[in-house]
């Protein structure tokens, strides 16, 4: 199965989700309410993105691949 081509706005939203999640994961984070609201808003944006209604986005594997791709890119950048 070929890898789906994810829309740029979906990739950016998932990357922002990872960044926000990491900001909440640090010990004693600041602005926790703001970060939690942002995480929730990004989760909704990602979940309801029109890409998931296309044939390439209908499989659960596509969601997993998006998370893995965006997490790998961020982990490499931080290392």
Residue pairs with C-beta under 8 A, 6 or more apart in sequence:
1 61
3 65
4 56
4 57
4 62
4 65
5 56
6 51
6 66
6 69
7 49
7 51
9 49
10 46
10 49
10 51
10 66
11 66
11 69
11 70
13 42
13 45
13 46
13 49
14 46
14 66
14 67
14 70
15 70
15 73
15 74
16 38
16 42
17 39
17 42
17 43
17 46
17 70
18 70
18 71
18 74
19 74
20 35
20 38
20 39
20 42
21 39
22 74
23 29
23 35
24 32
24 35
24 36
24 39
29 35
51 57
52 58
52 62
52 63
56 62
57 63
